[in-house]
Amino acid sequence: MGKNLRMKSARVKKDMTQAELARQVGVTRQTINAIESGAYNPTINLCIDICRALDVTLDDLFWKEVDDE
């Protein structure tokens, strides 16, 4: 699993810190950092909450494109 740069980019576009996103979805800032760095694979429910908070789709953030591999 690689870094989730799409999630970080979407968060930055919304002008949110990791801490703000974490608060909004009910996890720690360290969890958001771990997801963005590729060290943690979030549950589908957390993925959905993150997408709602960032106003993006699951495909936008978490669907692995062929060219991402």
Secondary structure as a PSIPRED ss2 file (coil, helix, strand):
# PSIPRED VFORMAT (PSIPRED V4.0)

   1 M C   1.000  0.000  0.000
   2 G C   1.000  0.000  0.000
   3 K C   1.000  0.000  0.000
   4 N C   1.000  0.000  0.000
   5 L H   0.000  1.000  0.000
   6 R H   0.000  1.000  0.000
   7 M H   0.000  1.000  0.000
   8 K H   0.000  1.000  0.000
   9 S H   0.000  1.000  0.000
  10 A H   0.000  1.000  0.000
  11 R H   0.000  1.000  0.000
  12 V H   0.000  1.000  0.000
  13 K H   0.000  1.000  0.000
  14 K C   1.000  0.000  0.000
  15 D C   1.000  0.000  0.000
  16 M C   1.000  0.000  0.000
  17 T C   1.000  0.000  0.000
  18 Q H   0.000  1.000  0.000
  19 A H   0.000  1.000  0.000
  20 E H   0.000  1.000  0.000
  21 L H   0.000  1.000  0.000
  22 A H   0.000  1.000  0.000
  23 R H   0.000  1.000  0.000
  24 Q H   0.000  1.000  0.000
  25 V H   0.000  1.000  0.000
  26 G C   1.000  0.000  0.000
  27 V C   1.000  0.000  0.000
  28 T C   1.000  0.000  0.000
  29 R H   0.000  1.000  0.000
  30 Q H   0.000  1.000  0.000
  31 T H   0.000  1.000  0.000
  32 I H   0.000  1.000  0.000
  33 N H   0.000  1.000  0.000
  34 A H   0.000  1.000  0.000
  35 I H   0.000  1.000  0.000
  36 E H   0.000  1.000  0.000
  37 S H   0.000  1.000  0.000
  38 G C   1.000  0.000  0.000
  39 A C   1.000  0.000  0.000
  40 Y C   1.000  0.000  0.000
  41 N C   1.000  0.000  0.000
  42 P C   1.000  0.000  0.000
  43 T C   1.000  0.000  0.000
  44 I H   0.000  1.000  0.000
  45 N H   0.000  1.000  0.000
  46 L H   0.000  1.000  0.000
  47 C H   0.000  1.000  0.000
  48 I H   0.000  1.000  0.000
  49 D H   0.000  1.000  0.000
  50 I H   0.000  1.000  0.000
  51 C H   0.000  1.000  0.000
  52 R H   0.000  1.000  0.000
  53 A H   0.000  1.000  0.000
  54 L H   0.000  1.000  0.000
  55 D C   1.000  0.000  0.000
  56 V C   1.000  0.000  0.000
  57 T C   1.000  0.000  0.000
  58 L H   0.000  1.000  0.000
  59 D H   0.000  1.000  0.000
  60 D H   0.000  1.000  0.000
  61 L H   0.000  1.000  0.000
  62 F H   0.000  1.000  0.000
  63 W C   1.000  0.000  0.000
  64 K C   1.000  0.000  0.000
  65 E C   1.000  0.000  0.000
  66 V H   0.000  1.000  0.000
  67 D H   0.000  1.000  0.000
  68 D H   0.000  1.000  0.000
  69 E C   1.000  0.000  0.000
